[in-house]
Amino acid sequence: MIRNAISGLAVVALMGTAAFAETFEVQMLNKGADGERMVFEPSFVQAQPGDTVKFIAKSKGHNAEVNKGMFPEGAEAFKGKINEEIEVTLDVEGVYGVICKPHFAMGMVMTIAVGDVEVPGDFLEGRVPKKAKVRFEDQLSNL
């Protein structure tokens, strides 16, 4: 029995942090629980390196993709297809700005913070529609 316990601990140790990785589910919706239109719920996720975010198409016409220039250096960009789920494992620490391309101008955005990070000074530079910028600013206040 002790041998089995030791073997089990060895397996957990060999698996490293991957054994403790978390999966966050984010819904893409036409209308959120608070009545807001065109939203990701939740709109902010605090993750750790190795965690996965699964975007679920609950309403039609949405996708999830990282916005150009709104993800950490060294991280891989991702772009989901309309009406399809996408799972993304985030290994690089930093702040990720996620948009629904068809509804970006309507403010359909979310923020993922990976690790213990601060908002990059240039995060909201570039072309960000007014409603999207307001929502990003609100989400970034969680950091």
C-alpha positions in Angstrom: 0.0 0.0 0.0 2.8 2.4 0.8 4.5 1.5 -2.4 1.3 2.4 -4.4 1.1 5.8 -2.6 4.8 6.5 -3.4 4.2 5.5 -7.0 1.2 7.8 -7.2 3.2 10.8 -5.8 6.0 10.1 -8.3 3.5 10.2 -11.2 2.0 13.5 -9.9 5.5 15.0 -9.5 6.5 13.9 -13.1 3.4 15.5 -14.5 4.4 18.8 -13.1 2.1 21.8 -13.2 0.1 20.4 -16.2 -1.8 18.3 -13.6 -3.1 21.4 -12.0 -3.9 23.4 -15.1 -7.4 24.9 -15.1 -9.9 25.2 -18.0 -12.0 28.4 -18.1 -15.3 28.3 -20.1 -16.2 31.6 -21.8 -19.6 31.9 -23.5 -20.1 34.1 -26.6 -23.5 35.6 -26.3 -25.9 38.0 -28.0 -27.2 39.1 -24.6 -25.5 38.7 -21.3 -27.0 38.0 -17.8 -26.9 41.7 -17.0 -28.7 42.6 -20.2 -25.7 43.9 -22.1 -25.7 43.0 -25.8 -22.8 41.2 -27.6 -20.7 39.9 -24.8 -18.2 37.3 -23.6 -19.2 35.8 -20.2 -17.1 36.1 -18.2 -15.5 39.2 -19.8 -12.3 38.9 -17.6 -10.3 35.8 -16.8 -7.3 35.6 -14.4 -5.3 32.6 -15.5 -2.0 31.0 -14.9 0.5 29.8 -17.5 -0.7 26.4 -18.9 -4.3 27.1 -18.3 -6.8 26.7 -21.1 -9.7 29.0 -22.2 -12.5 27.4 -24.0 -14.8 29.7 -26.0 -18.3 28.3 -26.4 -20.6 29.6 -29.2 -23.9 29.9 -27.3 -25.4 32.4 -29.8 -24.8 32.4 -33.5 -22.6 34.7 -35.4 -19.6 35.0 -33.0 -16.0 34.0 -32.9 -13.1 34.6 -30.5 -9.7 35.9 -31.7 -6.8 37.7 -30.1 -6.7 41.3 -31.4 -3.7 42.4 -33.3 -1.1 44.0 -31.0 -3.1 43.0 -27.8 -1.1 39.9 -26.7 2.3 39.3 -25.1 5.5 39.1 -27.2 6.3 35.5 -27.8 2.7 34.3 -27.5 0.9 32.7 -30.4 -2.1 34.5 -32.0 -5.3 32.6 -32.2 -8.4 33.1 -34.3 -11.6 31.0 -34.1 -14.1 30.5 -36.8 -17.6 31.9 -36.7 -20.1 29.7 -34.7 -17.4 27.3 -33.6 -15.8 26.5 -30.3 -12.1 27.2 -29.8 -9.8 26.1 -27.0 -6.6 28.0 -26.4 -3.9 27.0 -23.9 -2.0 30.1 -22.8 1.7 29.5 -21.9 3.1 33.0 -22.1 2.4 35.5 -19.2 0.8 38.8 -20.1 -2.5 40.4 -21.1 -4.5 39.2 -24.0 -7.2 41.3 -25.7 -9.9 39.0 -27.2 -12.5 40.2 -29.7 -15.4 38.9 -31.6 -14.5 40.2 -35.1 -18.1 40.7 -36.4 -19.1 42.6 -33.2 -15.9 44.4 -32.2 -17.4 47.8 -33.0 -20.3 46.9 -30.7 -17.9 46.3 -27.9 -17.7 42.5 -27.9 -14.4 42.1 -26.2 -12.8 40.4 -23.2 -9.5 40.4 -21.4 -7.4 37.4 -20.2 -4.6 38.1 -17.7 -2.0 35.2 -17.5 0.1 35.3 -14.4 0.7 38.2 -12.1 0.8 41.0 -14.6 0.2 44.7 -15.1 -1.5 46.4 -18.0 1.0 47.2 -20.7 1.2 50.9 -21.4 0.4 50.5 -25.1 -2.4 48.0 -24.7 -5.2 50.3 -25.9 -3.2 52.0 -28.6 -4.2 51.6 -32.2 -7.7 51.4 -33.6 -10.1 50.3 -30.9 -13.8 51.3 -31.3 -15.2 53.5 -28.6 -17.5 50.9 -27.0 -14.8 48.3 -27.1 -12.3 50.6 -25.4 -14.7 51.4 -22.6 -15.3 47.7 -22.0 -11.5 46.9 -22.1 -10.9 49.7 -19.6 -13.5 48.3 -17.3 -12.0 44.8 -17.6 -8.5 46.0 -17.1 -9.5 47.6 -13.7 -9.5 44.0 -12.4 -5.7 44.0 -12.5 
